[in-house]
């Protein structure tokens, strides 16, 4: 699971627990200027993931790490699809972040309010 917060002009995503090991990341810091938006999207876990490098994927259990699909890098950290949030980025190492959060609606609202 990930914790999302706003720190000044940055979006900070902190990866918790053993997910740090599977995702090969402990946190991500993205300037808000490069965040295009966020949506709660439990259906995204059914989409193709691409090539895992590095990361872990056990279908129905966990998808975590960097995945390469159609020339883009996507960061994943999801175990429970019902809590998946997609954060769209521009001009960053990742095209999007697909993360599991405790409260998807609150996380989307936090990101969207920070972008206003």
C-alpha positions, 0 to 999 in steps of 0.5 A: 500500500502507498501513502500519498501526501502533498509537501509544498509543491510536490506529490509524495508517494511513500511505499509501505511495508514489504511492498518496498521490496517488491516494488524496488522503491520506498518513495516517489516525489513528483513536482505537482507541475508534472501531475495531470490528475488522479482517478480511482480505477479498480478496473485497471488491474485487468489491463495489460501490464507490459514487461516487468523490470524490475518488480514482482507480479503474481496475478490476483496477489500483487503487481509491484514495480516498474512495467514497460508498456507501449514505450511508457514506464508505469509504476505499480503497487497494487494488491487490492484492485478495489483500492487502486488509484491512477495518477497521470504524469507528464515529463516524468520518469513514469507516465503514470503511477498505479497505486493502492491506497487506503481511501481512493476517493480521499486520495483523488480529492487530495491530488485534484485539490492540490492541482487547483 
